């Protein structure tokens, strides 16, 4: 199927502030307004703290119990300043709300909409990637203003992998055929494709939010 490439409406001058006082740049891409930075909230919207699972044992236990958790890549706050936090899917899907007021964590249709607006899966990748930080000559043009960073992830065994190689962001959509997997959107260093995969809900991925 041929996807029409529409003009990219971009306005990166806006901002949104979360309940922890963190301020994020936002960008309008087509009819959608996205955060242009990864989420870094340590509390739900109602003020309840999200547990920081530091050790591999803590991370695995949270997942086994279906409990929300976050961490920094390698548990290093320096990584948090650049890449934000990694969250398991249980934090994303918690009824107390992970996104700032007036915003929400996107589901698959929102990711598909931004991808189609940027020309489809085969070309949107480079337009969504940041212009630096990716290995293997994987830097993008950031034509969209999305500024996708390769923040890596944390697997269900607590291991950290793929910083500088992958940018992975949770969606709220679960796989109908499974109770343990949910969809996420992935940008990779080695190609110019954005892809959607199913991932164990215990995994730690980055989060971007979209305006209501």
Buried (B, 14 or more C-beta within 10 A) or exposed (E): EEBEBEEBBBEBEBEBEBBEEBEBBBBBBBEBBBBBBBBBBBBBBEEEEBBEBEEBEBBBBBBEEEBBBBBBBEBEEEBBEBBBBBBBBBBBBBEEBBBBEEBBBBBBEBBBBBBBBBBBBEBBBBBBBBEEBBEEEBBBEBBBBBBBBBBBBBBBEBEBEBBBBBBBBBBBBBBEEEEBBBBBBBBBBEEBBBEBEBBBBBBBBBBBBBBE
